[in-house]
Amino acid sequence: MESFTPLSALLGGAMIGLASAILWVGNGRIAGISGIFGQLLPPAKTIIWRLVFLASMIGAAYLAYYFLPDLSVVGGQKFEQVKLIGSPLWIAIAGLLIGLGTKIGNGCTSGHGVCGLARFSLRSLVGVLIFFGVAIITVTITGVAR
């Protein structure tokens, strides 16, 4: 694991946890990004908080990149230099499969992995085990993580 960066991982995890806690305490909502994003079109009655949450995520990432440039290094490369792995067709297929999986699983890794596990949800535990199992199988078959 030559690109492991514990400081950025710790900071990122803390920010995700803090954002999830603020949304839960302040709005009574789970920070499941697929559900938040999926309810934008067609617009739900509660569209404002969804837009604010998504804009805050993007804004926080930009601020971290701007004010903490050393955290934007992965394996000795800046983020701008990191290349996508795979053709656009495979990336599109992967995106569609992820969308299908979040629909079937009734949530995504952020909703189940961060919020669901924190609430000791059995359904979220099963979902996370499946997410990780499929990820391990995919990396083993494709050999992408070298």
Backbone as JSON Lines, residues from 0, in Angstrom:
{"i":0,"aa":"M","n":[0.84,-1.18,0.0],"ca":[0.0,0.0,0.0],"c":[0.88,1.23,0.0]}
{"i":1,"aa":"E","n":[1.44,1.5,-1.13],"ca":[2.36,2.62,-1.24],"c":[1.67,3.98,-1.23]}
{"i":2,"aa":"S","n":[0.35,4.01,-1.46],"ca":[-0.33,5.3,-1.5],"c":[-1.2,5.55,-0.27]}
{"i":3,"aa":"F","n":[-0.97,4.8,0.79],"ca":[-1.75,4.98,2.01],"c":[-1.36,6.29,2.68]}
{"i":4,"aa":"T","n":[-2.34,7.12,2.94],"ca":[-2.1,8.41,3.58],"c":[-3.0,8.51,4.8]}
{"i":5,"aa":"P","n":[-2.49,8.15,5.97],"ca":[-3.33,8.09,7.16],"c":[-3.91,9.44,7.57]}
{"i":6,"aa":"L","n":[-3.18,10.53,7.36],"ca":[-3.69,11.84,7.77],"c":[-4.92,12.23,6.95]}
{"i":7,"aa":"S","n":[-4.84,12.1,5.64],"ca":[-5.99,12.46,4.82],"c":[-7.15,11.48,5.03]}
{"i":8,"aa":"A","n":[-6.84,10.21,5.28],"ca":[-7.9,9.24,5.55],"c":[-8.62,9.58,6.86]}
{"i":9,"aa":"L","n":[-7.87,9.94,7.88],"ca":[-8.45,10.3,9.16],"c":[-9.28,11.58,9.05]}
{"i":10,"aa":"L","n":[-8.73,12.56,8.37],"ca":[-9.45,13.82,8.2],"c":[-10.72,13.63,7.37]}
{"i":11,"aa":"G","n":[-10.61,12.88,6.29],"ca":[-11.78,12.61,5.46],"c":[-12.85,11.85,6.2]}
{"i":12,"aa":"G","n":[-12.46,10.84,6.95],"ca":[-13.42,10.06,7.74],"c":[-14.1,10.91,8.8]}
{"i":13,"aa":"A","n":[-13.32,11.77,9.44],"ca":[-13.9,12.66,10.46],"c":[-14.89,13.63,9.83]}
{"i":14,"aa":"M","n":[-14.57,14.15,8.65],"ca":[-15.48,15.08,7.98],"c":[-16.76,14.39,7.54]}
{"i":15,"aa":"I","n":[-16.64,13.17,7.04],"ca":[-17.84,12.42,6.65],"c":[-18.7,12.12,7.87]}
{"i":16,"aa":"G","n":[-18.07,11.7,8.95],"ca":[-18.81,11.43,10.18],"c":[-19.48,12.68,10.74]}
{"i":17,"aa":"L","n":[-18.77,13.79,10.72],"ca":[-19.34,15.04,11.21],"c":[-20.52,15.49,10.35]}
{"i":18,"aa":"A","n":[-20.36,15.42,9.04],"ca":[-21.46,15.8,8.14],"c":[-22.68,14.9,8.35]}
{"i":19,"aa":"S","n":[-22.44,13.61,8.51],"ca":[-23.54,12.66,8.74],"c":[-24.24,12.95,10.06]}
{"i":20,"aa":"A","n":[-23.45,13.24,11.09],"ca":[-24.04,13.55,12.4],"c":[-24.83,14.84,12.37]}
{"i":21,"aa":"I","n":[-24.31,15.85,11.7],"ca":[-25.02,17.14,11.6],"c":[-26.34,16.95,10.87]}
{"i":22,"aa":"L","n":[-26.33,16.18,9.78],"ca":[-27.57,15.95,9.03],"c":[-28.56,15.16,9.87]}
{"i":23,"aa":"W","n":[-28.08,14.17,10.61],"ca":[-28.96,13.34,11.44],"c":[-29.57,14.16,12.58]}
{"i":24,"aa":"V","n":[-28.72,14.88,13.31],"ca":[-29.2,15.66,14.46],"c":[-30.01,16.88,14.01]}
{"i":25,"aa":"G","n":[-29.53,17.55,12.98],"ca":[-30.18,18.77,12.55],"c":[-31.42,18.59,11.7]}
{"i":26,"aa":"N","n":[-31.49,17.48,10.97],"ca":[-32.59,17.3,10.03],"c":[-33.3,15.96,10.19]}
{"i":27,"aa":"G","n":[-32.73,15.08,11.01],"ca":[-33.34,13.76,11.2],"c":[-33.22,12.87,9.99]}
{"i":28,"aa":"R","n":[-32.26,13.14,9.11],"ca":[-32.09,12.39,7.87],"c":[-30.78,11.61,7.87]}
{"i":29,"aa":"I","n":[-30.79,10.5,7.14],"ca":[-29.6,9.69,6.94],"c":[-28.81,10.29,5.78]}
{"i":30,"aa":"A","n":[-27.51,10.33,5.9],"ca":[-26.66,10.89,4.85],"c":[-26.34,9.83,3.8]}
{"i":31,"aa":"G","n":[-27.37,9.3,3.17],"ca":[-27.2,8.38,2.06],"c":[-27.2,9.19,0.77]}
{"i":32,"aa":"I","n":[-26.05,9.28,0.13],"ca":[-25.91,10.17,-1.01],"c":[-26.79,9.73,-2.17]}
{"i":33,"aa":"S","n":[-26.95,8.43,-2.39],"ca":[-27.81,8.01,-3.5],"c":[-29.25,8.43,-3.27]}
{"i":34,"aa":"G","n":[-29.72,8.37,-2.05],"ca":[-31.08,8.81,-1.75],"c":[-31.23,10.31,-1.84]}
{"i":35,"aa":"I","n":[-30.23,11.03,-1.34],"ca":[-30.27,12.49,-1.39],"c":[-30.25,12.96,-2.84]}
{"i":36,"aa":"F","n":[-29.33,12.41,-3.62],"ca":[-29.2,12.81,-5.02],"c":[-30.38,12.3,-5.85]}
{"i":37,"aa":"G","n":[-30.81,11.07,-5.58],"ca":[-31.89,10.47,-6.35],"c":[-33.22,11.18,-6.22]}
{"i":38,"aa":"Q","n":[-33.42,11.91,-5.14],"ca":[-34.68,12.61,-4.93],"c":[-34.69,14.03,-5.53]}
{"i":39,"aa":"L","n":[-33.61,14.39,-6.22],"ca":[-33.57,15.71,-6.86],"c":[-34.41,15.74,-8.14]}
{"i":40,"aa":"L","n":[-34.43,14.64,-8.88],"ca":[-35.21,14.55,-10.11],"c":[-36.07,13.31,-10.05]}
{"i":41,"aa":"P","n":[-37.34,13.38,-10.07],"ca":[-38.14,14.59,-9.97],"c":[-37.99,15.18,-8.57]}
{"i":42,"aa":"P","n":[-38.09,16.48,-8.48],"ca":[-37.82,17.14,-7.19],"c":[-38.78,16.69,-6.09]}
{"i":43,"aa":"A","n":[-38.2,16.36,-4.96],"ca":[-39.01,16.05,-3.78],"c":[-39.42,17.37,-3.13]}
{"i":44,"aa":"K","n":[-40.34,17.28,-2.19],"ca":[-40.77,18.49,-1.49],"c":[-39.63,19.08,-0.66]}
{"i":45,"aa":"T","n":[-38.69,18.24,-0.31],"ca":[-37.58,18.66,0.55],"c":[-36.31,18.85,-0.26]}
{"i":46,"aa":"I","n":[-36.37,19.62,-1.31],"ca":[-35.24,19.76,-2.23],"c":[-34.14,20.69,-1.69]}
{"i":47,"aa":"I","n":[-34.5,21.68,-0.9],"ca":[-33.52,22.69,-0.47],"c":[-32.4,22.07,0.35]}
{"i":48,"aa":"W","n":[-32.73,21.31,1.38],"ca":[-31.68,20.74,2.2],"c":[-30.81,19.78,1.41]}
{"i":49,"aa":"R","n":[-31.4,19.1,0.43],"ca":[-30.62,18.18,-0.41],"c":[-29.58,18.96,-1.23]}
{"i":50,"aa":"L","n":[-30.01,20.06,-1.83],"ca":[-29.09,20.88,-2.61],"c":[-28.0,21.48,-1.73]}
{"i":51,"aa":"V","n":[-28.38,21.94,-0.55],"ca":[-27.4,22.52,0.37],"c":[-26.38,21.47,0.8]}
{"i":52,"aa":"F","n":[-26.84,20.26,1.11],"ca":[-25.94,19.19,1.54],"c":[-24.97,18.82,0.41]}
{"i":53,"aa":"L","n":[-25.48,18.63,-0.8],"ca":[-24.62,18.27,-1.92],"c":[-23.64,19.38,-2.26]}
{"i":54,"aa":"A","n":[-24.11,20.62,-2.26],"ca":[-23.22,21.75,-2.53],"c":[-22.15,21.88,-1.44]}
{"i":55,"aa":"S","n":[-22.52,21.6,-0.2],"ca":[-21.54,21.65,0.89],"c":[-20.47,20.58,0.74]}
{"i":56,"aa":"M","n":[-20.86,19.4,0.27],"ca":[-19.88,18.33,0.04],"c":[-18.87,18.76,-1.02]}
{"i":57,"aa":"I","n":[-19.37,19.31,-2.11],"ca":[-18.49,19.75,-3.19],"c":[-17.62,20.92,-2.71]}
{"i":58,"aa":"G","n":[-18.23,21.86,-2.0],"ca":[-17.49,23.01,-1.49],"c":[-16.42,22.61,-0.49]}
{"i":59,"aa":"A","n":[-16.72,21.67,0.38],"ca":[-15.73,21.21,1.36],"c":[-14.55,20.53,0.67]}
{"i":60,"aa":"A","n":[-14.83,19.75,-0.36],"ca":[-13.74,19.11,-1.09],"c":[-12.85,20.15,-1.77]}
{"i":61,"aa":"Y","n":[-13.47,21.17,-2.35],"ca":[-12.69,22.23,-2.98],"c":[-11.85,22.99,-1.95]}
{"i":62,"aa":"L","n":[-12.46,23.33,-0.82],"ca":[-11.71,24.06,0.21],"c":[-10.55,23.24,0.74]}
{"i":63,"aa":"A","n":[-10.77,21.95,0.94],"ca":[-9.68,21.08,1.4],"c":[-8.57,21.03,0.36]}
{"i":64,"aa":"Y","n":[-8.94,20.93,-0.89],"ca":[-7.94,20.9,-1.96],"c":[-7.16,22.22,-2.03]}
{"i":65,"aa":"Y","n":[-7.87,23.32,-1.85],"ca":[-7.24,24.64,-1.97],"c":[-6.36,24.97,-0.77]}
{"i":66,"aa":"F","n":[-6.88,24.73,0.45],"ca":[-6.16,25.12,1.66],"c":[-5.2,24.06,2.18]}
{"i":67,"aa":"L","n":[-5.4,22.82,1.8],"ca":[-4.53,21.72,2.25],"c":[-4.02,20.96,1.02]}
{"i":68,"aa":"P","n":[-3.21,21.58,0.2],"ca":[-2.79,20.94,-1.06],"c":[-2.0,19.65,-0.86]}
{"i":69,"aa":"D","n":[-1.32,19.51,0.27],"ca":[-0.56,18.29,0.5],"c":[-1.45,17.07,0.68]}
{"i":70,"aa":"L","n":[-2.7,17.29,1.03],"ca":[-3.62,16.16,1.18],"c":[-4.12,15.65,-0.17]}
{"i":71,"aa":"S","n":[-3.87,16.4,-1.23],"ca":[-4.37,16.0,-2.55],"c":[-3.37,15.16,-3.32]}
{"i":72,"aa":"V","n":[-2.45,14.54,-2.61],"ca":[-1.45,13.72,-3.25],"c":[-1.8,12.25,-3.01]}
{"i":73,"aa":"V","n":[-1.85,11.48,-4.08],"ca":[-2.15,10.05,-3.98],"c":[-1.01,9.31,-4.67]}
{"i":74,"aa":"G","n":[-0.28,8.53,-3.92],"ca":[0.81,7.76,-4.5],"c":[1.86,8.62,-5.18]}
{"i":75,"aa":"G","n":[2.1,9.83,-4.66],"ca":[3.1,10.72,-5.22],"c":[2.59,11.55,-6.39]}
{"i":76,"aa":"Q","n":[1.32,11.38,-6.77],"ca":[0.76,12.13,-7.89],"c":[-0.33,13.07,-7.4]}
{"i":77,"aa":"K","n":[-0.41,14.24,-8.01],"ca":[-1.52,15.14,-7.72],"c":[-2.78,14.55,-8.35]}
{"i":78,"aa":"F","n":[-3.95,14.93,-7.83],"ca":[-5.2,14.4,-8.36],"c":[-5.36,14.68,-9.85]}
{"i":79,"aa":"E","n":[-4.88,15.82,-10.34],"ca":[-5.03,16.13,-11.76],"c":[-4.3,15.11,-12.62]}
{"i":80,"aa":"Q","n":[-3.27,14.49,-12.07],"ca":[-2.46,13.57,-12.84],"c":[-2.94,12.13,-12.75]}
{"i":81,"aa":"V","n":[-3.86,11.83,-11.87],"ca":[-4.36,10.48,-11.72],"c":[-5.26,10.17,-12.91]}
{"i":82,"aa":"K","n":[-4.97,9.08,-13.6],"ca":[-5.73,8.74,-14.8],"c":[-6.84,7.76,-14.46]}
{"i":83,"aa":"L","n":[-7.92,7.86,-15.21],"ca":[-9.0,6.91,-15.05],"c":[-8.54,5.54,-15.53]}
{"i":84,"aa":"I","n":[-8.96,4.52,-14.82],"ca":[-8.6,3.16,-15.2],"c":[-9.78,2.59,-15.98]}
{"i":85,"aa":"G","n":[-9.54,2.23,-17.21],"ca":[-10.59,1.64,-18.03],"c":[-11.1,2.59,-19.08]}
{"i":86,"aa":"S","n":[-11.78,2.01,-20.04],"ca":[-12.33,2.79,-21.14],"c":[-13.6,3.5,-20.68]}
{"i":87,"aa":"P","n":[-14.01,4.53,-21.4],"ca":[-15.27,5.21,-21.04],"c":[-16.47,4.26,-21.04]}
{"i":88,"aa":"L","n":[-16.46,3.26,-21.92],"ca":[-17.56,2.29,-21.94],"c":[-17.62,1.51,-20.63]}
{"i":89,"aa":"W","n":[-16.47,1.01,-20.15],"ca":[-16.46,0.25,-18.9],"c":[-16.81,1.14,-17.71]}
{"i":90,"aa":"I","n":[-16.38,2.38,-17.75],"ca":[-16.73,3.31,-16.68],"c":[-18.23,3.56,-16.65]}
{"i":91,"aa":"A","n":[-18.84,3.72,-17.83],"ca":[-20.3,3.91,-17.92],"c":[-21.04,2.67,-17.43]}
{"i":92,"aa":"I","n":[-20.58,1.5,-17.82],"ca":[-21.21,0.25,-17.36],"c":[-21.1,0.13,-15.85]}
{"i":93,"aa":"A","n":[-19.92,0.45,-15.32],"ca":[-19.73,0.39,-13.86],"c":[-20.66,1.36,-13.15]}
{"i":94,"aa":"G","n":[-20.8,2.57,-13.69],"ca":[-21.72,3.55,-13.1],"c":[-23.16,3.06,-13.1]}
{"i":95,"aa":"L","n":[-23.59,2.45,-14.2],"ca":[-24.95,1.91,-14.27],"c":[-25.15,0.77,-13.27]}
{"i":96,"aa":"L","n":[-24.14,-0.09,-13.14],"ca":[-24.24,-1.19,-12.17],"c":[-24.29,-0.66,-10.74]}
{"i":97,"aa":"I","n":[-23.53,0.37,-10.46],"ca":[-23.57,0.98,-9.13],"c":[-24.95,1.55,-8.86]}
{"i":98,"aa":"G","n":[-25.5,2.26,-9.84],"ca":[-26.86,2.8,-9.69],"c":[-27.89,1.71,-9.48]}
{"i":99,"aa":"L","n":[-27.78,0.63,-10.24],"ca":[-28.7,-0.51,-10.07],"c":[-28.55,-1.12,-8.68]}
{"i":100,"aa":"G","n":[-27.31,-1.27,-8.24],"ca":[-27.06,-1.84,-6.91],"c":[-27.61,-0.99,-5.79]}
{"i":101,"aa":"T","n":[-27.49,0.32,-5.91],"ca":[-28.04,1.19,-4.86],"c":[-29.56,1.14,-4.85]}
{"i":102,"aa":"K","n":[-30.15,0.94,-6.01],"ca":[-31.61,0.83,-6.07],"c":[-32.06,-0.5,-5.45]}
{"i":103,"aa":"I","n":[-31.4,-1.59,-5.82],"ca":[-31.75,-2.91,-5.28],"c":[-31.48,-2.97,-3.78]}
{"i":104,"aa":"G","n":[-30.33,-2.42,-3.35],"ca":[-29.94,-2.46,-1.95],"c":[-30.61,-1.4,-1.1]}
{"i":105,"aa":"N","n":[-31.42,-0.57,-1.73],"ca":[-32.13,0.51,-1.03],"c":[-31.15,1.4,-0.26]}
{"i":106,"aa":"G","n":[-30.05,1.74,-0.93],"ca":[-29.08,2.62,-0.31],"c":[-27.69,2.39,-0.86]}
{"i":107,"aa":"C","n":[-26.78,3.26,-0.47],"ca":[-25.41,3.2,-0.97],"c":[-24.44,3.01,0.18]}
{"i":108,"aa":"T","n":[-23.16,3.06,-0.14],"ca":[-22.15,2.83,0.88],"c":[-22.18,3.88,1.98]}
{"i":109,"aa":"S","n":[-22.52,5.11,1.62],"ca":[-22.56,6.15,2.66],"c":[-23.75,5.94,3.59]}
{"i":110,"aa":"G","n":[-24.89,5.61,3.03],"ca":[-26.07,5.4,3.87],"c":[-25.96,4.17,4.73]}
{"i":111,"aa":"H","n":[-25.55,3.05,4.11],"ca":[-25.44,1.8,4.86],"c":[-24.13,1.73,5.66]}
{"i":112,"aa":"G","n":[-23.01,2.09,5.0],"ca":[-21.7,1.92,5.63],"c":[-21.41,2.9,6.74]}
{"i":113,"aa":"V","n":[-21.82,4.14,6.57],"ca":[-21.52,5.14,7.59],"c":[-22.68,5.24,8.59]}
{"i":114,"aa":"C","n":[-23.85,5.52,8.08],"ca":[-24.99,5.77,8.98],"c":[-25.65,4.49,9.48]}
{"i":115,"aa":"G","n":[-25.83,3.53,8.58],"ca":[-26.5,2.29,8.97],"c":[-25.72,1.49,10.0]}
{"i":116,"aa":"L","n":[-24.43,1.35,9.78],"ca":[-23.61,0.61,10.75],"c":[-23.55,1.33,12.08]}
{"i":117,"aa":"A","n":[-23.53,2.67,12.04],"ca":[-23.51,3.44,13.28],"c":[-24.8,3.24,14.08]}
{"i":118,"aa":"R","n":[-25.89,2.9,13.37],"ca":[-27.17,2.65,14.05],"c":[-27.39,1.16,14.33]}
{"i":119,"aa":"F","n":[-26.36,0.35,14.1],"ca":[-26.42,-1.1,14.31],"c":[-27.52,-1.77,13.49]}
{"i":120,"aa":"S","n":[-27.69,-1.32,12.25],"ca":[-28.7,-1.88,11.36],"c":[-28.19,-3.19,10.75]}
{"i":121,"aa":"L","n":[-28.95,-4.27,10.95],"ca":[-28.57,-5.56,10.38],"c":[-28.6,-5.51,8.86]}
{"i":122,"aa":"R","n":[-29.61,-4.83,8.3],"ca":[-29.71,-4.7,6.84],"c":[-28.49,-3.98,6.29]}
{"i":123,"aa":"S","n":[-28.01,-2.97,6.99],"ca":[-26.82,-2.25,6.54],"c":[-25.57,-3.11,6.65]}
{"i":124,"aa":"L","n":[-25.48,-3.91,7.69],"ca":[-24.34,-4.82,7.83],"c":[-24.29,-5.8,6.66]}
{"i":125,"aa":"V","n":[-25.43,-6.37,6.31],"ca":[-25.49,-7.29,5.18],"c":[-25.1,-6.55,3.89]}
{"i":126,"aa":"G","n":[-25.62,-5.34,3.71],"ca":[-25.28,-4.55,2.53],"c":[-23.79,-4.27,2.44]}
{"i":127,"aa":"V","n":[-23.18,-3.86,3.53],"ca":[-21.75,-3.54,3.53],"c":[-20.91,-4.79,3.25]}
{"i":128,"aa":"L","n":[-21.3,-5.92,3.83],"ca":[-20.57,-7.17,3.56],"c":[-20.66,-7.52,2.08]}
{"i":129,"aa":"I","n":[-21.82,-7.3,1.47],"ca":[-21.96,-7.55,0.03],"c":[-21.14,-6.55,-0.78]}
{"i":130,"aa":"F","n":[-21.18,-5.26,-0.4],"ca":[-20.37,-4.26,-1.11],"c":[-18.9,-4.66,-1.13]}
{"i":131,"aa":"F","n":[-18.37,-4.98,0.05],"ca":[-16.96,-5.32,0.16],"c":[-16.64,-6.63,-0.54]}
{"i":132,"aa":"G","n":[-17.54,-7.59,-0.42],"ca":[-17.32,-8.88,-1.09],"c":[-17.24,-8.72,-2.6]}
{"i":133,"aa":"V","n":[-18.16,-7.97,-3.17],"ca":[-18.14,-7.74,-4.62],"c":[-16.91,-6.93,-5.02]}
{"i":134,"aa":"A","n":[-16.52,-5.96,-4.21],"ca":[-15.33,-5.17,-4.52],"c":[-14.08,-6.05,-4.52]}
{"i":135,"aa":"I","n":[-13.96,-6.94,-3.55],"ca":[-12.8,-7.84,-3.48],"c":[-12.77,-8.77,-4.69]}
{"i":136,"aa":"I","n":[-13.92,-9.31,-5.05],"ca":[-14.01,-10.2,-6.22],"c":[-13.66,-9.45,-7.49]}
{"i":137,"aa":"T","n":[-14.18,-8.22,-7.63],"ca":[-13.91,-7.42,-8.82],"c":[-12.43,-7.1,-8.97]}
{"i":138,"aa":"V","n":[-11.8,-6.69,-7.89],"ca":[-10.37,-6.36,-7.94],"c":[-9.55,-7.62,-8.21]}
{"i":139,"aa":"T","n":[-9.96,-8.74,-7.65],"ca":[-9.25,-10.0,-7.88],"c":[-9.34,-10.41,-9.35]}
{"i":140,"aa":"I","n":[-10.52,-10.29,-9.92],"ca":[-10.72,-10.69,-11.32],"c":[-10.04,-9.73,-12.28]}
{"i":141,"aa":"T","n":[-10.21,-8.43,-12.06],"ca":[-9.68,-7.44,-13.01],"c":[-8.22,-7.1,-12.76]}
{"i":142,"aa":"G","n":[-7.75,-7.29,-11.53],"ca":[-6.36,-6.95,-11.22],"c":[-6.08,-5.47,-11.25]}
{"i":143,"aa":"V","n":[-7.1,-4.66,-11.01],"ca":[-6.95,-3.2,-11.11],"c":[-6.06,-2.64,-10.01]}
{"i":144,"aa":"A","n":[-6.17,-3.12,-8.78],"ca":[-5.4,-2.57,-7.65],"c":[-4.01,-3.2,-7.63]}
{"i":145,"aa":"R","n":[-3.1,-2.58,-8.33],"ca":[-1.73,-3.11,-8.4],"c":[-0.83,-2.36,-7.48]}
